[in-house]
Amino acid sequence: MKSSPFHNRIADQLDERRAKGLFRSIPPFAASPSNRIDCSTNSYLGLHANEEVGREASRLTGERLSGNCASRLIADHSDLYRQLESEIAQWEGTETALVFTSGYTANLGVIQALCTRSTEVFADRLNHASIFDGIRLSGATLIRYGHCDMAELKKCLQQSTAPEKLIITDTVFSMDGDRAPLCDIADLGRSFGALVMVDEAHATGMFGENGSGLVEATGTAKAIDIRMGTLSKAIAGLGGYVATSVRFRDYFVNFCRSLVYSTGLPHAVLAHNLAAIRYLREHPRLGAAVVKSAALLREAFERIGFSTGPATTQIIPCFVGDERETVALSTWLRAHGVIAPAIRPPAVPKSTSRLRFSWSALCGDEARTTISVHLQQWKSEHV
Ligand SMILES: Cc1ncc(COP(=O)(O)O)c(C=O)c1O
């Protein structure tokens, strides 16, 4: 092995991860046997396997499988961008929308563009990594408040003398499956003259009469300036978006580096995204059914003796604690045909390792019973 300060540090970091049982790797490709229960994907509505969506996506794609071949600011080669943004804006009830190549680049670009060194950003400590990366990139001052702790957020806002204040929160937290108190956040934003941005990545398609997300479900649309979402989870495609005003869209088109300096999405991906959103708008209650069914799985876990923490959505953490034991349980379940990934630090705090079950429209009563039986067996053999 080559030796240099770089090589040595990298080798040390990898060794440390291995020693702590925290080493990560990308699982090898595995064709899905049809009897496997897969709780690892974010395709909460099963739209990746929906034949109607597939047919419509193929029709919209036509013969064109190639990419956009340039940044959108140089050339928009697909008319589907316009249709997709218009569909999202109608769904969200906003003036307009803007699509990015991923949820990650949407957060990175929007936050970097919005904030300056004189901005203070108030962020829930469990927000997604892309939010913290965007804040870091912008040079703004980061003020983390305790998870969903509205008293602390209020105190931080009271102490702030910054001319520009931005509150950012996930609406559904990706590792705990709980929901942000959006009504309180909207009130605090109004009271302290702060801009409010929310990340609906895990709420899009799941909540609200029209299925557009938690902003719709909580009636907070007027108080929230920027709604960000992804097309990679319930939509089962790829891309991120912001639903917002014309003025903010113009600003982002001019100042978001992740949009300006990166190639647009391929036509075929836009086609899937558009077909899936149209389907969802015609079937707006799909998400509510999944969230209801997930509650039954949570109850089953608690009965067996696994805490599910504060979860109230389709994301169900099954707390184990110890890192190695979490991996062992995940591996054991996989051998029994249940895919539930082990989530360990640094993705979650130390000693809170857990299995993360993503409940979906493709999982039903039978899957719930099978998982419960396996967990019960594990518990009786290991406690
Ligand atoms: C809350 C949240 N925001 C943003 C993202 C990034 O979205 P994408 O996977 O589309 O890049 C994720 C992805 O896991 C997420 O959980």
The ligand as a MOL file (V3000), in Angstrom:
LIG
                    3D

  0  0  0     0  0            999 V3000
M  V30 BEGIN CTAB
M  V30 COUNTS 16 16 0 0 0
M  V30 BEGIN ATOM
M  V30 1 C -35.1060 14.5050 4.3800 0
M  V30 2 C -34.3300 14.2840 3.1100 0
M  V30 3 N -34.0360 15.3450 2.3420 0
M  V30 4 C -33.3450 15.2060 1.1970 0
M  V30 5 C -32.9010 13.9700 0.7660 0
M  V30 6 C -32.1220 13.8480 -0.4980 0
M  V30 7 O -32.9810 13.4350 -1.5190 0
M  V30 8 P -32.4590 12.6070 -2.7800 0
M  V30 9 O -32.2840 11.1930 -2.3510 0
M  V30 10 O -33.5400 12.7970 -3.7940 0
M  V30 11 O -31.1730 13.2320 -3.2030 0
M  V30 12 C -33.2010 12.8380 1.5270 0
M  V30 13 C -32.7420 11.5040 1.0780 0
M  V30 14 O -32.6130 10.5570 1.7780 0
M  V30 15 C -33.9310 12.9920 2.7340 0
M  V30 16 O -34.2100 11.9340 3.5070 0
M  V30 END ATOM
M  V30 BEGIN BOND
M  V30 1 1 1 2
M  V30 2 1 2 3
M  V30 3 2 2 15
M  V30 4 2 3 4
M  V30 5 1 4 5
M  V30 6 1 5 6
M  V30 7 2 5 12
M  V30 8 1 6 7
M  V30 9 1 7 8
M  V30 10 2 8 9
M  V30 11 1 8 10
M  V30 12 1 8 11
M  V30 13 1 12 13
M  V30 14 1 12 15
M  V30 15 2 13 14
M  V30 16 1 15 16
M  V30 END BOND
M  V30 END CTAB
M  END
